[in-house]
Amino acid sequence: MSDKSDNHHSDIIRLAERDAVAADMCGCGALQVHLGELSLRLPAEAVANLARTLSAELARRQTLLASRANTDPQTTRRLGGEAPRGKA
């Protein structure tokens, strides 16, 4: 059996936490992203790519919502705009 100090996966450092989202760094350098009950263990470059992709997606979504807000309220609702929810 190996000593705990030899296990580079045991040194977990919490990097960020907000609401139901957290990010940890493993002693081996991998990042662990926690979204509620879902946890992903990813190389740092994959997390960076995910962050860039999500940022671009959110910016694109905001642009679409802004451009459609005055022309088609039904489309805005389908895209997740701030339109009222529930039965009409």
HTML snippet that shows the backbone in 3Dmol.js (N, CA, C, O; Angstrom):
<script src="https://3Dmol.org/build/3Dmol-min.js"></script>
<div id="view" style="width:600px;height:400px;position:relative"></div>
<script>
const pdb = `
ATOM      1  N   MET A   1       0.842  -1.168   0.000  1.00  0.00           N
ATOM      2  CA  MET A   1       0.000   0.000   0.000  1.00  0.00           C
ATOM      3  C   MET A   1       0.894   1.240   0.000  1.00  0.00           C
ATOM      4  O   MET A   1       1.916   1.275   0.685  1.00  0.00           O
ATOM      5  N   SER A   2       0.504   2.257  -0.771  1.00  0.00           N
ATOM      6  CA  SER A   2       1.349   3.451  -0.861  1.00  0.00           C
ATOM      7  C   SER A   2       0.963   4.478   0.187  1.00  0.00           C
ATOM      8  O   SER A   2      -0.176   4.524   0.652  1.00  0.00           O
ATOM      9  N   ASP A   3       1.923   5.289   0.543  1.00  0.00           N
ATOM     10  CA  ASP A   3       1.725   6.366   1.492  1.00  0.00           C
ATOM     11  C   ASP A   3       0.883   7.464   0.836  1.00  0.00           C
ATOM     12  O   ASP A   3       1.006   7.691  -0.367  1.00  0.00           O
ATOM     13  N   LYS A   4       0.028   8.152   1.609  1.00  0.00           N
ATOM     14  CA  LYS A   4      -0.834   9.200   1.063  1.00  0.00           C
ATOM     15  C   LYS A   4      -0.033  10.314   0.405  1.00  0.00           C
ATOM     16  O   LYS A   4      -0.496  10.906  -0.570  1.00  0.00           O
ATOM     17  N   SER A   5       1.148  10.612   0.911  1.00  0.00           N
ATOM     18  CA  SER A   5       1.966  11.675   0.335  1.00  0.00           C
ATOM     19  C   SER A   5       2.449  11.319  -1.070  1.00  0.00           C
ATOM     20  O   SER A   5       2.822  12.208  -1.836  1.00  0.00           O
ATOM     21  N   ASP A   6       2.446  10.027  -1.419  1.00  0.00           N
ATOM     22  CA  ASP A   6       2.846   9.609  -2.759  1.00  0.00           C
ATOM     23  C   ASP A   6       1.704   9.750  -3.765  1.00  0.00           C
ATOM     24  O   ASP A   6       1.937   9.697  -4.973  1.00  0.00           O
ATOM     25  N   ASN A   7       0.494   9.926  -3.289  1.00  0.00           N
ATOM     26  CA  ASN A   7      -0.672   9.995  -4.157  1.00  0.00           C
ATOM     27  C   ASN A   7      -0.911  11.444  -4.583  1.00  0.00           C
ATOM     28  O   ASN A   7      -1.435  12.244  -3.807  1.00  0.00           O
ATOM     29  N   HIS A   8      -0.522  11.782  -5.821  1.00  0.00           N
ATOM     30  CA  HIS A   8      -0.654  13.160  -6.289  1.00  0.00           C
ATOM     31  C   HIS A   8      -2.098  13.538  -6.590  1.00  0.00           C
ATOM     32  O   HIS A   8      -2.372  14.695  -6.907  1.00  0.00           O
ATOM     33  N   HIS A   9      -3.033  12.587  -6.498  1.00  0.00           N
ATOM     34  CA  HIS A   9      -4.445  12.901  -6.681  1.00  0.00           C
ATOM     35  C   HIS A   9      -5.115  13.307  -5.367  1.00  0.00           C
ATOM     36  O   HIS A   9      -6.300  13.637  -5.361  1.00  0.00           O
ATOM     37  N   SER A  10      -4.392  13.287  -4.283  1.00  0.00           N
ATOM     38  CA  SER A  10      -4.999  13.586  -2.988  1.00  0.00           C
ATOM     39  C   SER A  10      -4.918  15.064  -2.606  1.00  0.00           C
ATOM     40  O   SER A  10      -5.604  15.493  -1.679  1.00  0.00           O
ATOM     41  N   ASP A  11      -4.110  15.835  -3.288  1.00  0.00           N
ATOM     42  CA  ASP A  11      -3.946  17.247  -2.953  1.00  0.00           C
ATOM     43  C   ASP A  11      -4.940  18.091  -3.751  1.00  0.00           C
ATOM     44  O   ASP A  11      -4.603  18.603  -4.819  1.00  0.00           O
ATOM     45  N   ILE A  12      -6.160  18.237  -3.235  1.00  0.00           N
ATOM     46  CA  ILE A  12      -7.214  18.977  -3.920  1.00  0.00           C
ATOM     47  C   ILE A  12      -7.271  20.397  -3.365  1.00  0.00           C
ATOM     48  O   ILE A  12      -7.303  20.595  -2.151  1.00  0.00           O
ATOM     49  N   ILE A  13      -7.284  21.379  -4.260  1.00  0.00           N
ATOM     50  CA  ILE A  13      -7.354  22.785  -3.880  1.00  0.00           C
ATOM     51  C   ILE A  13      -8.612  23.387  -4.495  1.00  0.00           C
ATOM     52  O   ILE A  13      -8.806  23.297  -5.707  1.00  0.00           O
ATOM     53  N   ARG A  14      -9.467  23.998  -3.681  1.00  0.00           N
ATOM     54  CA  ARG A  14     -10.673  24.668  -4.179  1.00  0.00           C
ATOM     55  C   ARG A  14     -10.252  25.988  -4.804  1.00  0.00           C
ATOM     56  O   ARG A  14      -9.678  26.845  -4.130  1.00  0.00           O
ATOM     57  N   LEU A  15     -10.536  26.154  -6.095  1.00  0.00           N
ATOM     58  CA  LEU A  15     -10.159  27.362  -6.813  1.00  0.00           C
ATOM     59  C   LEU A  15     -11.268  28.403  -6.823  1.00  0.00           C
ATOM     60  O   LEU A  15     -11.004  29.601  -6.723  1.00  0.00           O
ATOM     61  N   ALA A  16     -12.512  27.943  -6.945  1.00  0.00           N
ATOM     62  CA  ALA A  16     -13.642  28.871  -7.005  1.00  0.00           C
ATOM     63  C   ALA A  16     -14.908  28.142  -6.605  1.00  0.00           C
ATOM     64  O   ALA A  16     -15.030  26.928  -6.772  1.00  0.00           O
ATOM     65  N   GLU A  17     -15.853  28.913  -6.071  1.00  0.00           N
ATOM     66  CA  GLU A  17     -17.136  28.327  -5.686  1.00  0.00           C
ATOM     67  C   GLU A  17     -18.189  29.419  -5.682  1.00  0.00           C
ATOM     68  O   GLU A  17     -17.978  30.502  -5.137  1.00  0.00           O
ATOM     69  N   ARG A  18     -19.330  29.120  -6.297  1.00  0.00           N
ATOM     70  CA  ARG A  18     -20.457  30.051  -6.293  1.00  0.00           C
ATOM     71  C   ARG A  18     -21.730  29.259  -6.495  1.00  0.00           C
ATOM     72  O   ARG A  18     -21.831  28.462  -7.427  1.00  0.00           O
ATOM     73  N   ASP A  19     -22.698  29.475  -5.627  1.00  0.00           N
ATOM     74  CA  ASP A  19     -23.977  28.763  -5.680  1.00  0.00           C
ATOM     75  C   ASP A  19     -23.729  27.260  -5.790  1.00  0.00           C
ATOM     76  O   ASP A  19     -23.089  26.679  -4.914  1.00  0.00           O
ATOM     77  N   ALA A  20     -24.224  26.623  -6.852  1.00  0.00           N
ATOM     78  CA  ALA A  20     -24.088  25.169  -7.007  1.00  0.00           C
ATOM     79  C   ALA A  20     -22.936  24.796  -7.938  1.00  0.00           C
ATOM     80  O   ALA A  20     -22.897  23.678  -8.452  1.00  0.00           O
ATOM     81  N   VAL A  21     -21.996  25.720  -8.161  1.00  0.00           N
ATOM     82  CA  VAL A  21     -20.868  25.479  -9.067  1.00  0.00           C
ATOM     83  C   VAL A  21     -19.564  25.649  -8.292  1.00  0.00           C
ATOM     84  O   VAL A  21     -19.413  26.582  -7.503  1.00  0.00           O
ATOM     85  N   ALA A  22     -18.624  24.731  -8.530  1.00  0.00           N
ATOM     86  CA  ALA A  22     -17.315  24.829  -7.892  1.00  0.00           C
ATOM     87  C   ALA A  22     -16.252  24.292  -8.839  1.00  0.00           C
ATOM     88  O   ALA A  22     -16.545  23.509  -9.743  1.00  0.00           O
ATOM     89  N   ALA A  23     -15.020  24.723  -8.620  1.00  0.00           N
ATOM     90  CA  ALA A  23     -13.891  24.227  -9.411  1.00  0.00           C
ATOM     91  C   ALA A  23     -12.734  23.931  -8.464  1.00  0.00           C
ATOM     92  O   ALA A  23     -12.368  24.761  -7.633  1.00  0.00           O
ATOM     93  N   ASP A  24     -12.167  22.738  -8.602  1.00  0.00           N
ATOM     94  CA  ASP A  24     -11.028  22.304  -7.805  1.00  0.00           C
ATOM     95  C   ASP A  24      -9.865  21.972  -8.727  1.00  0.00           C
ATOM     96  O   ASP A  24     -10.062  21.648  -9.898  1.00  0.00           O
ATOM     97  N   MET A  25      -8.652  22.055  -8.190  1.00  0.00           N
ATOM     98  CA  MET A  25      -7.473  21.593  -8.913  1.00  0.00           C
ATOM     99  C   MET A  25      -6.895  20.407  -8.158  1.00  0.00           C
ATOM    100  O   MET A  25      -6.667  20.473  -6.951  1.00  0.00           O
ATOM    101  N   CYS A  26      -6.665  19.336  -8.878  1.00  0.00           N
ATOM    102  CA  CYS A  26      -6.058  18.135  -8.324  1.00  0.00           C
ATOM    103  C   CYS A  26      -4.544  18.331  -8.276  1.00  0.00           C
ATOM    104  O   CYS A  26      -3.993  19.145  -9.016  1.00  0.00           O
ATOM    105  N   GLY A  27      -3.890  17.594  -7.417  1.00  0.00           N
ATOM    106  CA  GLY A  27      -2.440  17.643  -7.323  1.00  0.00           C
ATOM    107  C   GLY A  27      -1.736  17.295  -8.631  1.00  0.00           C
ATOM    108  O   GLY A  27      -0.593  17.698  -8.851  1.00  0.00           O
ATOM    109  N   CYS A  28      -2.414  16.552  -9.493  1.00  0.00           N
ATOM    110  CA  CYS A  28      -1.828  16.175 -10.793  1.00  0.00           C
ATOM    111  C   CYS A  28      -2.003  17.269 -11.837  1.00  0.00           C
ATOM    112  O   CYS A  28      -1.455  17.169 -12.934  1.00  0.00           O
ATOM    113  N   GLY A  29      -2.775  18.334 -11.502  1.00  0.00           N
ATOM    114  CA  GLY A  29      -2.980  19.438 -12.430  1.00  0.00           C
ATOM    115  C   GLY A  29      -4.329  19.431 -13.122  1.00  0.00           C
ATOM    116  O   GLY A  29      -4.714  20.434 -13.723  1.00  0.00           O
ATOM    117  N   ALA A  30      -5.058  18.323 -13.053  1.00  0.00           N
ATOM    118  CA  ALA A  30      -6.387  18.266 -13.663  1.00  0.00           C
ATOM    119  C   ALA A  30      -7.347  19.146 -12.883  1.00  0.00           C
ATOM    120  O   ALA A  30      -7.171  19.377 -11.687  1.00  0.00           O
ATOM    121  N   LEU A  31      -8.361  19.633 -13.576  1.00  0.00           N
ATOM    122  CA  LEU A  31      -9.386  20.443 -12.925  1.00  0.00           C
ATOM    123  C   LEU A  31     -10.647  19.613 -12.754  1.00  0.00           C
ATOM    124  O   LEU A  31     -10.995  18.805 -13.615  1.00  0.00           O
ATOM    125  N   GLN A  32     -11.312  19.816 -11.658  1.00  0.00           N
ATOM    126  CA  GLN A  32     -12.576  19.144 -11.383  1.00  0.00           C
ATOM    127  C   GLN A  32     -13.644  20.224 -11.311  1.00  0.00           C
ATOM    128  O   GLN A  32     -13.600  21.103 -10.451  1.00  0.00           O
ATOM    129  N   VAL A  33     -14.602  20.146 -12.226  1.00  0.00           N
ATOM    130  CA  VAL A  33     -15.687  21.111 -12.298  1.00  0.00           C
ATOM    131  C   VAL A  33     -16.928  20.436 -11.742  1.00  0.00           C
ATOM    132  O   VAL A  33     -17.310  19.359 -12.200  1.00  0.00           O
ATOM    133  N   HIS A  34     -17.563  21.066 -10.751  1.00  0.00           N
ATOM    134  CA  HIS A  34     -18.742  20.512 -10.103  1.00  0.00           C
ATOM    135  C   HIS A  34     -19.939  21.405 -10.408  1.00  0.00           C
ATOM    136  O   HIS A  34     -19.932  22.595 -10.096  1.00  0.00           O
ATOM    137  N   LEU A  35     -20.964  20.824 -11.019  1.00  0.00           N
ATOM    138  CA  LEU A  35     -22.211  21.523 -11.321  1.00  0.00           C
ATOM    139  C   LEU A  35     -23.328  20.772 -10.613  1.00  0.00           C
ATOM    140  O   LEU A  35     -23.863  19.803 -11.151  1.00  0.00           O
ATOM    141  N   GLY A  36     -23.679  21.204  -9.430  1.00  0.00           N
ATOM    142  CA  GLY A  36     -24.664  20.466  -8.641  1.00  0.00           C
ATOM    143  C   GLY A  36     -24.146  19.070  -8.358  1.00  0.00           C
ATOM    144  O   GLY A  36     -23.080  18.905  -7.766  1.00  0.00           O
ATOM    145  N   GLU A  37     -24.897  18.066  -8.780  1.00  0.00           N
ATOM    146  CA  GLU A  37     -24.516  16.672  -8.553  1.00  0.00           C
ATOM    147  C   GLU A  37     -23.555  16.130  -9.614  1.00  0.00           C
ATOM    148  O   GLU A  37     -23.027  15.029  -9.464  1.00  0.00           O
ATOM    149  N   LEU A  38     -23.330  16.886 -10.672  1.00  0.00           N
ATOM    150  CA  LEU A  38     -22.458  16.458 -11.767  1.00  0.00           C
ATOM    151  C   LEU A  38     -21.044  16.961 -11.539  1.00  0.00           C
ATOM    152  O   LEU A  38     -20.843  18.146 -11.271  1.00  0.00           O
ATOM    153  N   SER A  39     -20.055  16.067 -11.643  1.00  0.00           N
ATOM    154  CA  SER A  39     -18.653  16.456 -11.536  1.00  0.00           C
ATOM    155  C   SER A  39     -17.900  15.956 -12.755  1.00  0.00           C
ATOM    156  O   SER A  39     -18.068  14.811 -13.177  1.00  0.00           O
ATOM    157  N   LEU A  40     -17.072  16.821 -13.316  1.00  0.00           N
ATOM    158  CA  LEU A  40     -16.242  16.471 -14.470  1.00  0.00           C
ATOM    159  C   LEU A  40     -14.781  16.688 -14.102  1.00  0.00           C
ATOM    160  O   LEU A  40     -14.417  17.713 -13.527  1.00  0.00           O
ATOM    161  N   ARG A  41     -13.962  15.722 -14.436  1.00  0.00           N
ATOM    162  CA  ARG A  41     -12.519  15.830 -14.225  1.00  0.00           C
ATOM    163  C   ARG A  41     -11.900  16.008 -15.606  1.00  0.00           C
ATOM    164  O   ARG A  41     -11.958  15.106 -16.441  1.00  0.00           O
ATOM    165  N   LEU A  42     -11.312  17.169 -15.838  1.00  0.00           N
ATOM    166  CA  LEU A  42     -10.837  17.524 -17.168  1.00  0.00           C
ATOM    167  C   LEU A  42      -9.448  18.142 -17.117  1.00  0.00           C
ATOM    168  O   LEU A  42      -9.063  18.744 -16.115  1.00  0.00           O
ATOM    169  N   PRO A  43      -8.695  17.988 -18.207  1.00  0.00           N
ATOM    170  CA  PRO A  43      -7.424  18.710 -18.300  1.00  0.00           C
ATOM    171  C   PRO A  43      -7.703  20.218 -18.379  1.00  0.00           C
ATOM    172  O   PRO A  43      -8.766  20.624 -18.849  1.00  0.00           O
ATOM    173  N   ALA A  44      -6.781  21.026 -17.934  1.00  0.00           N
ATOM    174  CA  ALA A  44      -6.967  22.474 -17.890  1.00  0.00           C
ATOM    175  C   ALA A  44      -7.344  23.052 -19.258  1.00  0.00           C
ATOM    176  O   ALA A  44      -8.189  23.943 -19.335  1.00  0.00           O
ATOM    177  N   GLU A  45      -6.738  22.564 -20.320  1.00  0.00           N
ATOM    178  CA  GLU A  45      -7.038  23.077 -21.661  1.00  0.00           C
ATOM    179  C   GLU A  45      -8.486  22.804 -22.052  1.00  0.00           C
ATOM    180  O   GLU A  45      -9.106  23.638 -22.711  1.00  0.00           O
ATOM    181  N   ALA A  46      -9.036  21.665 -21.664  1.00  0.00           N
ATOM    182  CA  ALA A  46     -10.435  21.355 -21.961  1.00  0.00           C
ATOM    183  C   ALA A  46     -11.361  22.313 -21.209  1.00  0.00           C
ATOM    184  O   ALA A  46     -12.376  22.741 -21.758  1.00  0.00           O
ATOM    185  N   VAL A  47     -11.029  22.652 -19.974  1.00  0.00           N
ATOM    186  CA  VAL A  47     -11.836  23.601 -19.200  1.00  0.00           C
ATOM    187  C   VAL A  47     -11.752  24.983 -19.844  1.00  0.00           C
ATOM    188  O   VAL A  47     -12.758  25.688 -19.921  1.00  0.00           O
ATOM    189  N   ALA A  48     -10.577  25.374 -20.302  1.00  0.00           N
ATOM    190  CA  ALA A  48     -10.417  26.659 -20.980  1.00  0.00           C
ATOM    191  C   ALA A  48     -11.259  26.700 -22.254  1.00  0.00           C
ATOM    192  O   ALA A  48     -11.907  27.708 -22.536  1.00  0.00           O
ATOM    193  N   ASN A  49     -11.254  25.615 -23.022  1.00  0.00           N
ATOM    194  CA  ASN A  49     -12.077  25.545 -24.228  1.00  0.00           C
ATOM    195  C   ASN A  49     -13.565  25.607 -23.887  1.00  0.00           C
ATOM    196  O   ASN A  49     -14.333  26.279 -24.576  1.00  0.00           O
ATOM    197  N   LEU A  50     -13.969  24.915 -22.836  1.00  0.00           N
ATOM    198  CA  LEU A  50     -15.358  24.945 -22.391  1.00  0.00           C
ATOM    199  C   LEU A  50     -15.763  26.365 -21.994  1.00  0.00           C
ATOM    200  O   LEU A  50     -16.843  26.826 -22.363  1.00  0.00           O
ATOM    201  N   ALA A  51     -14.914  27.051 -21.253  1.00  0.00           N
ATOM    202  CA  ALA A  51     -15.209  28.422 -20.825  1.00  0.00           C
ATOM    203  C   ALA A  51     -15.344  29.353 -22.025  1.00  0.00           C
ATOM    204  O   ALA A  51     -16.255  30.180 -22.063  1.00  0.00           O
ATOM    205  N   ARG A  52     -14.449  29.230 -23.005  1.00  0.00           N
ATOM    206  CA  ARG A  52     -14.536  30.071 -24.209  1.00  0.00           C
ATOM    207  C   ARG A  52     -15.810  29.775 -24.984  1.00  0.00           C
ATOM    208  O   ARG A  52     -16.474  30.692 -25.467  1.00  0.00           O
ATOM    209  N   THR A  53     -16.154  28.496 -25.105  1.00  0.00           N
ATOM    210  CA  THR A  53     -17.357  28.104 -25.837  1.00  0.00           C
ATOM    211  C   THR A  53     -18.613  28.630 -25.152  1.00  0.00           C
ATOM    212  O   THR A  53     -19.497  29.177 -25.812  1.00  0.00           O
ATOM    213  N   LEU A  54     -18.696  28.471 -23.844  1.00  0.00           N
ATOM    214  CA  LEU A  54     -19.865  28.955 -23.110  1.00  0.00           C
ATOM    215  C   LEU A  54     -19.970  30.480 -23.162  1.00  0.00           C
ATOM    216  O   LEU A  54     -21.070  31.020 -23.276  1.00  0.00           O
ATOM    217  N   SER A  55     -18.845  31.171 -23.079  1.00  0.00           N
ATOM    218  CA  SER A  55     -18.863  32.632 -23.171  1.00  0.00           C
ATOM    219  C   SER A  55     -19.373  33.086 -24.535  1.00  0.00           C
ATOM    220  O   SER A  55     -20.185  34.007 -24.626  1.00  0.00           O
ATOM    221  N   ALA A  56     -18.894  32.436 -25.591  1.00  0.00           N
ATOM    222  CA  ALA A  56     -19.346  32.774 -26.941  1.00  0.00           C
ATOM    223  C   ALA A  56     -20.834  32.463 -27.105  1.00  0.00           C
ATOM    224  O   ALA A  56     -21.566  33.233 -27.726  1.00  0.00           O
ATOM    225  N   GLU A  57     -21.277  31.339 -26.550  1.00  0.00           N
ATOM    226  CA  GLU A  57     -22.686  30.952 -26.645  1.00  0.00           C
ATOM    227  C   GLU A  57     -23.563  31.961 -25.928  1.00  0.00           C
ATOM    228  O   GLU A  57     -24.601  32.354 -26.461  1.00  0.00           O
ATOM    229  N   LEU A  58     -23.177  32.388 -24.742  1.00  0.00           N
ATOM    230  CA  LEU A  58     -23.970  33.356 -23.996  1.00  0.00           C
ATOM    231  C   LEU A  58     -24.018  34.712 -24.708  1.00  0.00           C
ATOM    232  O   LEU A  58     -25.061  35.366 -24.725  1.00  0.00           O
ATOM    233  N   ALA A  59     -22.905  35.129 -25.289  1.00  0.00           N
ATOM    234  CA  ALA A  59     -22.882  36.386 -26.034  1.00  0.00           C
ATOM    235  C   ALA A  59     -23.781  36.292 -27.264  1.00  0.00           C
ATOM    236  O   ALA A  59     -24.523  37.229 -27.560  1.00  0.00           O
ATOM    237  N   ARG A  60     -23.720  35.182 -27.974  1.00  0.00           N
ATOM    238  CA  ARG A  60     -24.562  34.975 -29.169  1.00  0.00           C
ATOM    239  C   ARG A  60     -26.036  34.950 -28.783  1.00  0.00           C
ATOM    240  O   ARG A  60     -26.869  35.539 -29.472  1.00  0.00           O
ATOM    241  N   ARG A  61     -26.362  34.270 -27.682  1.00  0.00           N
ATOM    242  CA  ARG A  61     -27.743  34.199 -27.197  1.00  0.00           C
ATOM    243  C   ARG A  61     -28.253  35.596 -26.878  1.00  0.00           C
ATOM    244  O   ARG A  61     -29.373  35.951 -27.244  1.00  0.00           O
ATOM    245  N   GLN A  62     -27.425  36.395 -26.189  1.00  0.00           N
ATOM    246  CA  GLN A  62     -27.832  37.751 -25.832  1.00  0.00           C
ATOM    247  C   GLN A  62     -28.077  38.589 -27.074  1.00  0.00           C
ATOM    248  O   GLN A  62     -29.037  39.358 -27.119  1.00  0.00           O
ATOM    249  N   THR A  63     -27.233  38.456 -28.076  1.00  0.00           N
ATOM    250  CA  THR A  63     -27.407  39.185 -29.328  1.00  0.00           C
ATOM    251  C   THR A  63     -28.712  38.787 -30.002  1.00  0.00           C
ATOM    252  O   THR A  63     -29.459  39.651 -30.463  1.00  0.00           O
ATOM    253  N   LEU A  64     -28.994  37.488 -30.065  1.00  0.00           N
ATOM    254  CA  LEU A  64     -30.238  37.016 -30.676  1.00  0.00           C
ATOM    255  C   LEU A  64     -31.457  37.518 -29.917  1.00  0.00           C
ATOM    256  O   LEU A  64     -32.431  37.962 -30.525  1.00  0.00           O
ATOM    257  N   LEU A  65     -31.410  37.450 -28.596  1.00  0.00           N
ATOM    258  CA  LEU A  65     -32.537  37.924 -27.801  1.00  0.00           C
ATOM    259  C   LEU A  65     -32.775  39.412 -28.006  1.00  0.00           C
ATOM    260  O   LEU A  65     -33.919  39.845 -28.140  1.00  0.00           O
ATOM    261  N   ALA A  66     -31.713  40.191 -28.031  1.00  0.00           N
ATOM    262  CA  ALA A  66     -31.842  41.634 -28.208  1.00  0.00           C
ATOM    263  C   ALA A  66     -32.405  41.974 -29.581  1.00  0.00           C
ATOM    264  O   ALA A  66     -33.244  42.868 -29.700  1.00  0.00           O
ATOM    265  N   SER A  67     -31.958  41.278 -30.612  1.00  0.00           N
ATOM    266  CA  SER A  67     -32.409  41.592 -31.965  1.00  0.00           C
ATOM    267  C   SER A  67     -33.843  41.136 -32.216  1.00  0.00           C
ATOM    268  O   SER A  67     -34.524  41.692 -33.077  1.00  0.00           O
ATOM    269  N   ARG A  68     -34.303  40.145 -31.485  1.00  0.00           N
ATOM    270  CA  ARG A  68     -35.653  39.622 -31.699  1.00  0.00           C
ATOM    271  C   ARG A  68     -36.675  40.133 -30.700  1.00  0.00           C
ATOM    272  O   ARG A  68     -37.869  39.877 -30.852  1.00  0.00           O
ATOM    273  N   ALA A  69     -36.232  40.837 -29.699  1.00  0.00           N
ATOM    274  CA  ALA A  69     -37.124  41.258 -28.615  1.00  0.00           C
ATOM    275  C   ALA A  69     -38.301  42.093 -29.115  1.00  0.00           C
ATOM    276  O   ALA A  69     -39.419  41.938 -28.623  1.00  0.00           O
ATOM    277  N   ASN A  70     -38.067  42.958 -30.069  1.00  0.00           N
ATOM    278  CA  ASN A  70     -39.128  43.846 -30.554  1.00  0.00           C
ATOM    279  C   ASN A  70     -39.861  43.297 -31.770  1.00  0.00           C
ATOM    280  O   ASN A  70     -40.882  43.855 -32.171  1.00  0.00           O
ATOM    281  N   THR A  71     -39.366  42.221 -32.362  1.00  0.00           N
ATOM    282  CA  THR A  71     -39.985  41.737 -33.595  1.00  0.00           C
ATOM    283  C   THR A  71     -40.838  40.496 -33.409  1.00  0.00           C
ATOM    284  O   THR A  71     -41.860  40.357 -34.081  1.00  0.00           O
ATOM    285  N   ASP A  72     -40.454  39.585 -32.517  1.00  0.00           N
ATOM    286  CA  ASP A  72     -41.189  38.336 -32.368  1.00  0.00           C
ATOM    287  C   ASP A  72     -41.146  37.850 -30.923  1.00  0.00           C
ATOM    288  O   ASP A  72     -40.249  37.092 -30.553  1.00  0.00           O
ATOM    289  N   PRO A  73     -42.103  38.276 -30.103  1.00  0.00           N
ATOM    290  CA  PRO A  73     -42.102  37.862 -28.693  1.00  0.00           C
ATOM    291  C   PRO A  73     -42.123  36.348 -28.500  1.00  0.00           C
ATOM    292  O   PRO A  73     -41.550  35.857 -27.527  1.00  0.00           O
ATOM    293  N   GLN A  74     -42.763  35.590 -29.392  1.00  0.00           N
ATOM    294  CA  GLN A  74     -42.803  34.133 -29.261  1.00  0.00           C
ATOM    295  C   GLN A  74     -41.400  33.544 -29.402  1.00  0.00           C
ATOM    296  O   GLN A  74     -41.043  32.629 -28.661  1.00  0.00           O
ATOM    297  N   THR A  75     -40.604  34.051 -30.339  1.00  0.00           N
ATOM    298  CA  THR A  75     -39.231  33.580 -30.509  1.00  0.00           C
ATOM    299  C   THR A  75     -38.407  33.897 -29.277  1.00  0.00           C
ATOM    300  O   THR A  75     -37.613  33.071 -28.828  1.00  0.00           O
ATOM    301  N   THR A  76     -38.588  35.080 -28.730  1.00  0.00           N
ATOM    302  CA  THR A  76     -37.854  35.468 -27.524  1.00  0.00           C
ATOM    303  C   THR A  76     -38.156  34.491 -26.395  1.00  0.00           C
ATOM    304  O   THR A  76     -37.248  34.094 -25.665  1.00  0.00           O
ATOM    305  N   ARG A  77     -39.420  34.098 -26.241  1.00  0.00           N
ATOM    306  CA  ARG A  77     -39.774  33.135 -25.197  1.00  0.00           C
ATOM    307  C   ARG A  77     -39.098  31.789 -25.452  1.00  0.00           C
ATOM    308  O   ARG A  77     -38.580  31.169 -24.523  1.00  0.00           O
ATOM    309  N   ARG A  78     -39.100  31.336 -26.706  1.00  0.00           N
ATOM    310  CA  ARG A  78     -38.481  30.026 -27.007  1.00  0.00           C
ATOM    311  C   ARG A  78     -36.986  30.052 -26.761  1.00  0.00           C
ATOM    312  O   ARG A  78     -36.415  29.024 -26.399  1.00  0.00           O
ATOM    313  N   LEU A  79     -36.332  31.185 -26.944  1.00  0.00           N
ATOM    314  CA  LEU A  79     -34.892  31.292 -26.725  1.00  0.00           C
ATOM    315  C   LEU A  79     -34.538  31.496 -25.262  1.00  0.00           C
ATOM    316  O   LEU A  79     -33.359  31.582 -24.919  1.00  0.00           O
ATOM    317  N   GLY A  80     -35.528  31.574 -24.404  1.00  0.00           N
ATOM    318  CA  GLY A  80     -35.244  31.693 -22.981  1.00  0.00           C
ATOM    319  C   GLY A  80     -35.130  33.121 -22.500  1.00  0.00           C
ATOM    320  O   GLY A  80     -34.450  33.394 -21.511  1.00  0.00           O
ATOM    321  N   GLY A  81     -35.787  34.033 -23.190  1.00  0.00           N
ATOM    322  CA  GLY A  81     -35.763  35.438 -22.777  1.00  0.00           C
ATOM    323  C   GLY A  81     -36.523  35.624 -21.466  1.00  0.00           C
ATOM    324  O   GLY A  81     -37.037  34.674 -20.876  1.00  0.00           O
ATOM    325  N   GLU A  82     -36.573  36.857 -21.042  1.00  0.00           N
ATOM    326  CA  GLU A  82     -37.186  37.163 -19.757  1.00  0.00           C
ATOM    327  C   GLU A  82     -38.700  37.319 -19.866  1.00  0.00           C
ATOM    328  O   GLU A  82     -39.322  37.925 -18.994  1.00  0.00           O
ATOM    329  N   ALA A  83     -39.290  36.787 -20.912  1.00  0.00           N
ATOM    330  CA  ALA A  83     -40.735  36.842 -21.085  1.00  0.00           C
ATOM    331  C   ALA A  83     -41.408  35.997 -19.994  1.00  0.00           C
ATOM    332  O   ALA A  83     -40.819  35.038 -19.495  1.00  0.00           O
ATOM    333  N   PRO A  84     -42.646  36.360 -19.626  1.00  0.00           N
ATOM    334  CA  PRO A  84     -43.348  35.598 -18.584  1.00  0.00           C
ATOM    335  C   PRO A  84     -43.485  34.120 -18.947  1.00  0.00           C
ATOM    336  O   PRO A  84     -43.640  33.767 -20.116  1.00  0.00           O
ATOM    337  N   ARG A  85     -43.425  33.278 -17.942  1.00  0.00           N
ATOM    338  CA  ARG A  85     -43.552  31.841 -18.144  1.00  0.00           C
ATOM    339  C   ARG A  85     -44.935  31.385 -17.723  1.00  0.00           C
ATOM    340  O   ARG A  85     -45.651  32.094 -17.016  1.00  0.00           O
ATOM    341  N   GLY A  86     -45.300  30.192 -18.168  1.00  0.00           N
ATOM    342  CA  GLY A  86     -46.582  29.626 -17.764  1.00  0.00           C
ATOM    343  C   GLY A  86     -47.604  29.740 -18.867  1.00  0.00           C
ATOM    344  O   GLY A  86     -47.298  30.168 -19.979  1.00  0.00           O
ATOM    345  N   LYS A  87     -48.826  29.350 -18.545  1.00  0.00           N
ATOM    346  CA  LYS A  87     -49.893  29.376 -19.530  1.00  0.00           C
ATOM    347  C   LYS A  87     -50.376  30.805 -19.774  1.00  0.00           C
ATOM    348  O   LYS A  87     -50.447  31.625 -18.859  1.00  0.00           O
ATOM    349  N   ALA A  88     -50.704  31.072 -21.028  1.00  0.00           N
ATOM    350  CA  ALA A  88     -51.194  32.409 -21.394  1.00  0.00           C
ATOM    351  C   ALA A  88     -52.664  32.526 -21.095  1.00  0.00           C
ATOM    352  O   ALA A  88     -53.260  33.576 -21.333  1.00  0.00           O
TER     353      ALA A  88
END
`;
const viewer = $3Dmol.createViewer("view");
viewer.addModel(pdb, "pdb");
viewer.setStyle({}, {cartoon: {color: "spectrum"}});
viewer.zoomTo();
viewer.render();
</script>
